[in-house]
Amino acid sequence: MCKIAIIGAGPAGCMAACNLDKRFEITLFDKNSPLKTLLPTGGGKCNLAHAEYDFKELVKSYPRGEKFLYSVFSQFCTAETLNFFEKIGIKTYTRNDNRIFPTSNNSQDVRKKILDQLHHCKFQKEEVISIIEHTNGFELQTNKATYLFDYIIIATGGKSNYSFIESLGHTIISPKPALVALKTQPCHKILQGVSVKNCKITAENHKVYGDILFTNDGLTGPAIYELSSINAQKELPYEIIIDFINDDNFDLQNEFNLNPHKNLGNLLNKYLPKSLINTLVRTDLEQKCCTIRTNTKVLVNSILRDFKLTVTGTKKDGETVTCGGVTLDEINSKSMTSKKINNLLFCGEVTNVDGLCGGYNLQYCWSSGYIAAQTINKTCKFM
Ligand SMILES: Cc1cc2nc3c(=O)[nH]c(=O)nc-3n(C[C@H](O)[C@H](O)[C@H](O)COP(=O)(O)OP(=O)(O)OC[C@H]3O[C@@H](n4cnc5c(N)ncnc54)[C@H](O)[C@@H]3O)c2cc1C
């Protein structure tokens, strides 16, 4: 009997377990309850995939891993994911923004249906501390006992302790938070809770578009999450420029000409929340547009279109994913096997792959977990 250990019973590890041949002896190790990390996904609704069915397009939504993912998603992509869920009794629907959810809108259901597939597996609620490679297998040590296995799949996620992976000879790219709120200087705490729709944010040569929300120490919102992901490996601090208007046809002078008797505050309120104008535009907001002097016009325009902040950090423990992890140069993308050690495989966020918001990160877990399982199904011989 082929003995397989899966370390980490998150989405990636459980997907691997679901797809391994049931005749194997499979043990899942997790220091927590299985699939606990699936519960908060999509705000509890579980955004389990993204409706992009062309793998060459799908890979573009991963700031890290694009080349590696060509091979992964060419084997198991969105359609295969939906088939898998359909087979285990999870029906899905696609929202207007192309995010795919279970029709129940409940991650608990998804968790239950996946765990229903795993009755043949053994669960050990233990923390894996070390793995030692022997000539004919692996010795796996946990906080409670020592075990022997033929194959090991490491699926410990992005917040794992990488030391036992490093001691196997693998290189770890230092993990950094991604898809996370940003701390800024200055932070405009007084604007906490104020949101602005459809801004353009520039950081060096990257541009992102979307909604932002002021927090007590910086900014959050979809555009900020995307920016945090693209710049996850960027050295801090760095400058960002916000264009609150984000409309190439907008001309402030033209607005003043069209509304000569309106006061400045009321005019700007057409575009931005009053609290934001009152806080950021430090000039007389009662003055009529026809009386505004050139230097005030320049100041107002720069606040609306060229608002500079310095990013000084990320919200502590606020990350949705981490970038970094096992370097992709050391993993075979066709099989998810280690290039350094036979019969050792990786899947999910423990590797240096991370995607944007929208179901991309779980998609990678399903795809890489499936491939790891198929690799063992093909290579492990029954006695
Ligand atoms: C709040 C939130 C919302 C999210 N929403 C979405 C979403 O809607 N869509 C989406 O695509 N992605 C979402 N994500 C990201 C997604 O949840 C992760 O990408 C995914 O969970 C990664 O799965 P994984 O199996 O690789 O790792 P994890 O889910 O991190 O699972 C790893 C498991 O390994 C265990 N483990 C680690 N080290 C050890 C050890 N030494 N011994 C034993 N066990 C160990 C951990 O306890 C854990 O259970 C969200 C993330 C967060 C935090």
The ligand as a Gaussian input file, in Angstrom:
#p B3LYP/6-31G(d) Opt

LIG

0 1
 C      -10.333000      36.546000       4.707000
 C       -9.919000      35.836000       3.445000
 C      -10.789000      35.753000       2.384000
 C      -10.399000      35.099000       1.208000
 N      -11.290000      34.993000       0.195000
 C      -10.925000      34.356000      -0.933000
 C      -11.872000      34.163000      -1.996000
 O      -13.056000      34.486000      -1.862000
 N      -11.431000      33.577000      -3.142000
 C      -10.138000      33.154000      -3.305000
 O       -9.796000      32.643000      -4.365000
 N       -9.246000      33.258000      -2.294000
 C       -9.604000      33.839000      -1.121000
 N       -8.715000      33.931000      -0.100000
 C       -7.377000      33.297000      -0.259000
 C       -7.489000      31.787000      -0.020000
 O       -8.217000      31.549000       1.162000
 C       -6.110000      31.161000       0.085000
 O       -5.417000      31.429000      -1.110000
 C       -6.216000      29.649000       0.288000
 O       -6.833000      29.378000       1.518000
 C       -4.844000      28.989000       0.273000
 O       -5.070000      27.621000       0.431000
 P       -3.908000      26.611000       0.836000
 O       -4.564000      25.285000       0.993000
 O       -2.769000      26.740000      -0.063000
 O       -3.387000      27.131000       2.256000
 P       -4.240000      27.413000       3.654000
 O       -5.638000      27.661000       3.286000
 O       -3.449000      28.447000       4.306000
 O       -4.135000      26.031000       4.349000
 C       -2.917000      25.571000       4.884000
 C       -3.212000      24.654000       6.045000
 O       -1.980000      24.094000       6.509000
 C       -1.973000      24.060000       7.910000
 N       -0.562000      24.047000       8.318000
 C        0.387000      24.986000       8.064000
 N        1.571000      24.590000       8.554000
 C        1.378000      23.381000       9.138000
 C        2.217000      22.455000       9.812000
 N        3.533000      22.677000       9.982000
 N        1.680000      21.325000      10.294000
 C        0.345000      21.059000      10.135000
 N       -0.489000      21.887000       9.508000
 C        0.014000      23.040000       8.997000
 C       -2.731000      25.302000       8.336000
 O       -3.283000      25.117000       9.625000
 C       -3.831000      25.367000       7.241000
 O       -5.012000      24.711000       7.617000
 C       -9.088000      34.544000       1.098000
 C       -8.206000      34.631000       2.185000
 C       -8.599000      35.264000       3.350000
 C       -7.637000      35.340000       4.514000

